[in-house]
């Protein structure tokens, strides 16, 4: 067993502030967004940890409202880009233009910032745009800076991308390749709300008076929060569990369970383990705890693995979903505490 | 005998230089180890190719720290680093650069001026090169080969040193354009990067989701590296070893009269002359990096896999019985007569 390092752990005051911020933002959101609790929790978890999300779901499931409300409640500037088949990389990152200096009359090139220069980018229908433009956004996500004409322009901090993808199959879409999907921490699913919730939405949206959201935190606080979240303790046996969970999703690895070989074409990579670890730390902190538990890991495994596992043709035929496969993975690899209990330990 | 050649580099100054290169490698390794966990073989092979002045093709699933590895090496060697994501709609000009119309500030005249593309750097990470159409792949390969870019009749020199590390995603998918054999041949090494062992993966998640990693210090610079490339070429290789390297490469060709039955059965195309060239150059680099002033048999055998695996094309029969190019290379290493053996011609 590798020795557990005596890590200092996060500042308790900061953890308390993270919990307060989470509760406050969730409270504000309830005023405008009806239902979609899982999506809200996941987006906040990613945002606090400094990760990006891809949001999938049918049209009209409050995706844009969700993102703009999160922006308003967390004091962040939010810009929306509608991705179209004719969008060019420069439409996202910015472009150099020739300008005349008014005092000297000389012409110089000046950089006009693109819409990514903000805190939250809502990249709407990202799979409608050709690959080169998608790659421009993904590069910005990764590097958090834009390099044009040999000059580098840093993006504001914090910086989050919340991209939406239409999951209805249709012509003229360019699905993101696996390697690029891998750069999103979470794949968040929004779904249709139930009848009571839908009635409530109709009541609210057809009446007068719209609640205005107030910012619960300052955007800059999120940078501090993300640092504290990295200091949350991850017990050694849970770290190993995360790695085992992810490794079990790989059908090529010797000793893979039968359902994995049957239903999975390709499994999750190392980024999955990293993101489960970081997101479970974020979940722990939002609940006011300084140590990750197995439940925190269970809560984030589906959104981390959903877009990182490729299902086989067989799974399609048997109508098996990624969520079902991930649930079976969690069941197949017992959590460290559970394994001890089974052996009669404790 | 294999190791008895008297060499010009074995002089006092030669030995000092070799020791300096060995120290350089160790410093670079210890810097890179601050951020990269595991993958010893890949790190070693990439450094060897840098010191030999060759390009690498890396095949592996996403998320195995390829970008981080290359960026860290770039920092340790004080080299510029650029990454290009290859996409189906990338054009040659997106790599090499384009000509734009600009006004001269002093004369007010308009002239064409060249905007350098991302290829103008020391280290270029060409991510998922097989996702881009052949014309764009060819633009990169031309730059690799010539060390220069020609746009609208004018030729522009690339910075030196210049290394390309191209990656390929092994997940078979539609809409990819596999690199033709001739173009793969231009890469010195083909490396395979695989999932980490369990303990290493646990160490990675602890390191990457915790506090920020240490900064990487600069160990050598581009001028040093260019000088080292020259020294690698001055390292002597004994005649029997050179003959062995050539024998390995010839052994991979199925159309020779005395080809091994294993080769005629499983290989449709053997390795080219470039394979012999890189086998010797890679072995020389490896010897220098280990602090030895002349090439040993083990140096050739170690670089045989990365040099030969993308140059040997197995046939349908091999595919159906699960024989991969790596298996062919391993078989050659056991079956081809060693230097000094009576079977060697």
Interface residues (C-beta under 8 A of the other chain):
Chain A: X2 X7 X98 X106 X107 X130 X131 X132 X134 X135 X138 X139 X149 X150 X177 X178 X179 X180 X182 X230 X231 X234 X236 X239 X240 X242 X243 X244 X246 X247 X250 X253 X266 X269 X270 X271 X272 X273 X274 X276 X277 X278 X281 X310
Chain B: X61 X62 X63 X64 X65 X83 X85 X87 X88 X89 X90 X94 X103 X105 X115 X116 X127 X128 X131 X169 X171 X173 X195 X196 X198 X199 X201 X202 X203 X204 X205 X206 X208 X209 X210 X211
